[in-house]
Amino acid sequence: MAEARALAEDVFGGSFESVSHYVDILASRGVDWGLLGPREGDRLWERHILNSVALTSMIPTGSTVVDVGSGAGLPGVPLAILRPDLTVVLLEPLLRRANFLSLAVEELHLGDRVRVVRARAEDHAGGYDVVTCRAVAPLDRLVEWCTGLVRPGGDLLALKGSSAEDEVVAARSALRRRGLSAAVRTVRAHSAAEPTYVIRVR
Ligand SMILES: C[S@@+](CC[C@H](N)C(=O)[O-])C[C@H]1O[C@@H](n2cnc3c(N)ncnc32)[C@H](O)[C@@H]1O
């Protein structure tokens, strides 16, 4: 954990204090409210913070981003902290989670460019440059829910585990029906961090 925290210090630079504050919120209220398991407390930096920002290089400067199924704010909140150029909507249908997100956004002073919307992806209006999501649904379902959220020429970026290639194969007909293509990229938040996988659909 100490090592992942040190890597995060490198990655976040001047925004490290803000992301540390978010980690404190996750480790306290996030666990108390049942949004994270009690054992996640020790793994926040590596499993959640570094993992979330690993896709930053795939998001163009100044993008509007919707983080679908944001839960406790992952990856949307760490991305918003790291990237002051982004405007971010945290989309989350469950009341308890949406309330948690609203409090966190307020405490982290992100309210000028981060908004919480309580809705399901299928019911939300689109036009975003980028859709992000992590641990929400298999790719074929994400494609169904999320392609209406992306503006023409924008990207759906799904953070996945090592089964990413298999998900692309399983989603082949859903992608073909919509004239979309998907590719897996291996990314890291820091050269010394664990790799993670992102499926880019466009
Ligand atoms: C396993 S949690 C992952 C949360 C967070 N992205 C993370 O990585 O920790 C999945 C989240 O997706 C949300 N969700 C489920 N169905 C959804 C839908 N149709 N549209 C938007 N969010 C949805 C759930 O409410 C839940 O908060």
The ligand as an SDF file (V2000), in Angstrom:
LIG
                    3D

 27 29  0  0  0  0  0  0  0  0999 V2000
  -20.0430   -2.9740   -8.9630 C   0  0  0  0  0  0  0  0  0  0  0  0
  -20.5520   -1.3030   -8.9210 S   0  0  0  0  0  0  0  0  0  0  0  0
  -19.1020   -0.4930   -9.5580 C   0  0  0  0  0  0  0  0  0  0  0  0
  -18.9870    0.9010   -9.0660 C   0  0  0  0  0  0  0  0  0  0  0  0
  -17.7470    1.6520   -9.5290 C   0  0  0  0  0  0  0  0  0  0  0  0
  -17.7940    1.9130  -10.9560 N   0  0  0  0  0  0  0  0  0  0  0  0
  -16.4740    0.9310   -9.1530 C   0  0  0  0  0  0  0  0  0  0  0  0
  -15.7110    0.5470  -10.0320 O   0  0  0  0  0  0  0  0  0  0  0  0
  -16.2530    0.7380   -7.9590 O   0  0  0  0  0  0  0  0  0  0  0  0
  -21.6970   -1.1880  -10.2960 C   0  0  0  0  0  0  0  0  0  0  0  0
  -22.4960    0.1050  -10.2830 C   0  0  0  0  0  0  0  0  0  0  0  0
  -23.2560    0.1940  -11.4990 O   0  0  0  0  0  0  0  0  0  0  0  0
  -24.5100    0.7460  -11.1680 C   0  0  0  0  0  0  0  0  0  0  0  0
  -25.4530    0.3530  -12.2480 N   0  0  0  0  0  0  0  0  0  0  0  0
  -26.0710   -0.8390  -12.3940 C   0  0  0  0  0  0  0  0  0  0  0  0
  -26.8720   -0.8020  -13.4870 N   0  0  0  0  0  0  0  0  0  0  0  0
  -26.7340    0.4340  -14.0340 C   0  0  0  0  0  0  0  0  0  0  0  0
  -27.3210    1.0750  -15.1770 C   0  0  0  0  0  0  0  0  0  0  0  0
  -28.1970    0.4500  -15.9430 N   0  0  0  0  0  0  0  0  0  0  0  0
  -26.9520    2.3460  -15.4430 N   0  0  0  0  0  0  0  0  0  0  0  0
  -26.0510    2.9860  -14.6570 C   0  0  0  0  0  0  0  0  0  0  0  0
  -25.4780    2.4240  -13.5660 N   0  0  0  0  0  0  0  0  0  0  0  0
  -25.8200    1.1670  -13.2550 C   0  0  0  0  0  0  0  0  0  0  0  0
  -24.8370    0.1700   -9.8130 C   0  0  0  0  0  0  0  0  0  0  0  0
  -25.8170    0.9320   -9.1230 O   0  0  0  0  0  0  0  0  0  0  0  0
  -23.4740    0.1900   -9.1280 C   0  0  0  0  0  0  0  0  0  0  0  0
  -23.2480    1.3760   -8.3970 O   0  0  0  0  0  0  0  0  0  0  0  0
  1  2  1  0
  2  3  1  0
  2 10  1  0
  3  4  1  0
  4  5  1  0
  5  6  1  0
  5  7  1  0
  7  8  2  0
  7  9  1  0
 10 11  1  0
 11 12  1  0
 11 26  1  0
 12 13  1  0
 13 14  1  0
 13 24  1  0
 14 15  1  0
 14 23  1  0
 15 16  2  0
 16 17  1  0
 17 18  1  0
 17 23  2  0
 18 19  1  0
 18 20  2  0
 20 21  1  0
 21 22  2  0
 22 23  1  0
 24 25  1  0
 24 26  1  0
 26 27  1  0
M  CHG  2   2   1   9  -1
M  END
$$$$
